[in-house]
Amino acid sequence: MKKTTRFEDAPKGKLAVVKDFLPPPAQLSRKEDTVKITSEFTRSSIEFLKEEAKKAKVPYQKMLRVLLDRYVEQHIR
């Protein structure tokens, strides 16, 4: 049988409506300007990224893009 929790001793007072501060779902994921390129990588690097991406359940291309973006951010600073 389910135990019901009662909040009879909980503080009671005036309630206030909180304005919705979250962005709409379409704005939660940033859409960045991307450019398609053709490039060559070592087989071992791509195999490593594919394995890690599989574990993280993300596309390996996205993982590669984030890796490169973070590298660039470090050197821009």
N, C-alpha and C positions, 0 to 999 in steps of 0.2 A: 504494500500500500504506500502511496506517495505521501510524504510528510509536507504539510503546508507551512510556510513561514509567514508569521504575522508581524507586522510592523506597527503595532499599537503604541510602542514606546518611542517610535522615531520622532525626531523634532518636526513640528508642523509650523508652517508660517505662510506668508504671502508667496504665491507662485508668480514667476515671471516667464514670459515667452522669450525663448532664445532665438535670435535671428539665424536663419540658415546661413552658415559661413562657409560651407563646403562648395567647391566648384562643381559644375555638372560633370557627369562621368566622362564626357568627351574631352574635357580639359584636364583630367587626372593623368593622362598619359601624354607626355610632350611629344608633339610631332615635330621633328627637326628636319631641316633642309638637308637632304642627302644627295650624293652624287654616285652614280654607278661607275665602277672602274673595272678593268681587268688587271689582275695582278697574279704573280706567282709566289708561292710559299713552299717551304720544305714540307715534304710529306709528314715528317715526324711532328712538326708544329701543328699542322691541321688535324692529324690524328689525335694529338693531345687535346686540342680545343674541342673536337667532336666528343671525346670521352667525358671531358669536364662539363660540357654543355648538356650531355645526356643525363649526367648526375643531377644537374641543376634544373633540368627540364626547360631549357631555353634553346633557341636556335644558335648554332655555333657562329653564324655570321654576326648575330647581335653581340655575342660575347667578344668576338674579334673587334667589332666596331667600338664597344665600350673600352676595351683594352687600349686601343689606339687613341681614343678620345682622352683617356686618363693620362696617357703618356704625354700627349700634346699639352694638356693642362699643366702638368708639372713643369714643362720647359717654357711655357709662356710666362709663368710667374716670375 
